[in-house]
Amino acid sequence: MSLYAQPASASVSHGRVHHAPSRLLARLPFWLLGALAVAIVFLWNISTDATYTLIFNAVVAGVGMTLMVTLVAFAGALILGLVIELIRLSGNRVLNEIATFYVEIIRGVPMLVLLYYIAFVGAPGLVDLINWIGRSLFELGMTHAFASELASFSIRNLSFGTRAVLALVIGYSAFIAEIYRGGIESIDPGQSEAALSMGMTRWQTLGLVVLPQAFRRVLPPLGNDFIAMLKDSALVSVLGVQDITRLGDTYASSTFRFFETYNVVAFLYLLMTVALSLVVRGMERRMPRG
């Protein structure tokens, strides 16, 4: 046995050295290599081709607006989605039905239609409501400047950027509420029963036992929704918001360089979404299973 033990050990040791590159190559995601190859080609064109350089400089200014709209809208959707799900968990039949109605209706409306509806129907309705509150405060005898500002609030005070963010918040809050629901329902009911038997209230059990575990489980799907919102943020360009897509449309319409312009627009979106996809995949690998 001793004659074979040492060579076997040595072969394993040598195998780790000689076959490490092949194992690394086997684990390497080839789709990522393809994406990197495309990125290198585009970066080369942008740095060497005067046309692509001009287009990139004109369009890249919209990256900040795209990220700002996405971050603000997603933060709002996270909060609103959690509120909706907590309402559904309140135990009140009427509130549960209202919240479920909201989720099902919003999820059934295309995001572009919802964007138009909020921008041109919901926003004027909201302004009318604000004006009515201001006038009501005046009728109650309040002459404070706050009441005056409400009564004179104009639709012009709601920029199209604000309306676009509001539409994304409302649209994605319904999907995020469903993600929260799935995460909460995935927690073993025995844990809630144990917490209740120890004297915890229903809301203490939810906040201290269920939600912390549920949040860890819903992080990957929430990351996927964030990527989806980043892409859907291109829809705000129809309202004139100066994001990547809108700046690309403007440049292409004025120069008729549609092919090159939309190549750059697609490249910028791909750069952001692929980077976020890698982050989400890393989160999924680190999430506890079972």
N, C-alpha and C positions, 0 to 999 in steps of 0.2 A: 504493500500500500504506500510505503514511503517513496517508492520509485515513481509513483504516479501523482502523489500529492503535490510535490513541488512544481512539476511541469504544468499541472492543472491550474495551480494558483498563479503561476507565471503567465499562462495563456490568458487567464481572466484579466490579469493586470495589464498585459500587453494589449488585450482586446479593448480595454477602456481607453488606451492611448490611441490605438490605430483606428478604432471604429467610432470614436467620439464625433468626428466631423460628419460621418454618414448618419449617425443617430440625430445629430443636430439638423442635418438637411431633411431627414424624414419628418421631424417635428415642425419644420419651417412652413408657415402658411404661404402657399404659392400664390394665392390671390393677393397677398400683401406685396409679394415681389412684382406682380403685374401692376398693382397700383403705384408702387414706387417707380417702376419703369415709365408709366404714363406721366407721373409727376416730374421726373427728370426731363422727359421730352418737352413738357410744357414750360418748365423753368428755363430750359435752354432756348426755346423760342422767345420767351419773354425777355430774356437777357440779350439776345442777339438780333432779333427781328424788330425793326423800328415800329412797325404797325402794332405788333403784340405789346410792345413796351408802352405805347401811347394808350392802348385800350386798357391795359392793366392799371396804369396810373389813374385813368378816369374812373374805373370801376372799383378799385380797391378801397376807395373812400367810403363805400357803402358797407364795408365789413363791420365797422363800429356800430352802425345803425341796426344791421341784421342781428348782431350779438346782443345789443341792448334790448331790442324788441323781444328776442327769444328769452333772455334771462328774466326780464321783468314779467313777461306774460307767464312764463313757467312757474315763477315764484308765486304769482297770484293764483294760478291754477292749482298748485299744490295746497295752498291754504283753503281755497274755496272747495276743492274736492274733498279735503278732510272734513270741513264743516258739513258738507252734504252727507258724507258717510256717517258722521256722528249723529246727524238728525235722523237718518235711517235706523240707527241703533238706539234711539232714544226710548223706544217702546211705545211711543204714541202713534196710534194707527193713522190718524189724519196727517201728521207730519211725515210719517214714513211714505204714505201714498203720494204726497206732494213732491217729496224729494225723488222718489222713484219715477214719477211723471217727468220731472225735470231731466233726469238722467236719460231716460228712454227717448224723449223728444229731441234733446240736443244731439244725442248720438246718431239720430236718424237724419239730421240735416247736414248736407255737404258744407265743408268749411268755407268755401267761397260764397255760397248763398248766405250763410250765417254772418260772414264779414260784411256783405252788402246790407243785410237786414239791420245789424247793429249800427252800422255807419249812417244809414239814411232813414231808418225807422226808429230804432231803439234810442239813438243819441238825441234826436229831437224830442222824443217822448220823455227822456230823462230831464232835458232842459225844461220842458213844460212842468214836470213834477217839482223841480227846484224852484221855478218861478211861483208855483202855487204855494209852496211852503213859505216862501218869502212874503207873499201877499197875506197869507194867513197869520203870520207873525205880526204884520202891520195891523191887521184887524184886531188882534188881541192886545194892541197897545204898545208893542215893542217898536221903538224907533232907533234901535241900535244899528250901527253900520253893517253888521252881519246880515240883518234882515234885508237891508237895502241892497246888499250885494247879491243875495239870493233872488230877490225880486227882479233885479236887472241882469241876471245871468243870461248870457247869449250863447247860441249854438257856436258862434265863432270862438268861444272860450274852450271848446272841445276840439283840439286839433285832430286831424285824420290819423296821426300817429297814436294818439290816446284812444281813439275809437278802434283802431286795428288791434292794439294791445288788449282792450276790453273784449273784443270778439274772440281772440285767441284764448283768453282766460276762461270765458264762458264755454267755448267749444271743448277745450281740453279738460276742464274741471270734471265733466261728466265721465270721460274715460278714466281719469285718475281716481275718481270715486269708486269705479268698478275695480281698479287695481287694489285700492285700499280694502275693499270688501273681500277680494280673493285672499289677500294677505291675512286679514283678521280671521277668516273662516278656516285658514290652514293651521291655525294654532289649536292644539289639542284642547277640547272643551274641559277635560279633567283639570287643567291648570286653573281655569276660571272657577270651577267648582271648589277646588282646594282653597283658593283665595277667599271666596265667599264664606266658606266654612270657618276660616280664621277670623272672620269678623269684618272683612273689607267690604265697602259698599260696591255697588255695581260700577260706578264711575271710577272708583279707586282701582278696581280690578282691571278695568279697561286701560286706564292711564299708566299703571305701574307694572302690570303683568303682560297684558295682551299686546298693546301698541308697540312697546319697545322691541318685542320679538317680530311683530308683523312688519315694522319698518325695515328691519334687516332683510326680510324676505322680498319686499317689494322694491328694493333699491335697483336691481337689474332691470325690471320692466319699466320703472320710472326713468331710468337712463335711456331706454329705447324710445320712450315717449318724448324725451328731451330732444333726441336726434330727429324724430318725426316733426316736432315743432320747429326745429331749426330749418327744415326743408319747407314746411308750410308757411314759415314767415315770409317766403317769397310772394305769397298771395297779397301781402300788404302793399305791394307795388301798384296794384290796381287802384289804390286810393291816393297815389302820388307820394307815398312815403319813400324817401331817398335811400333805399336799401340797395343791395348788390343788383338785384334784378331790375329795379327801376333805373338805376344809372346805366346798366347795360342796354336797356330798351332805348333810353335817350340817345346814347352814343351810336347805337346801330341805326336808329332812325335818321340821324343827321349825317352819317357817313356811308350808309348802306354796306357796312362791313359786318353783315349779320353772322357769317360763319365764324370769323375770328372772334367777334365779340361774345357770342354765346359759348364758344370754346372756353374763353377766360372765365365767364360767369359759372359755367359748369365746373371748371377746375377749382375755383374758390370754394364752392359748396362741397365738392368732393374732398377737398383738403380738410375742411372742418368736420364733415360727417365721418370720414374714415378715422380721423384722430379720436373723435368721441366714441366711435365703435370699438376701438382698441381699449379705451378706458372702461367701457361697459363690459367687454369680455374679461378684462382683468378683474373687475368687481365680481362677475359671475363665478370665476374660478376660486375666488377667496370667500365666497358665501358658504356658510355651513349647509350641508345637505341633510335631508331627512327631517 
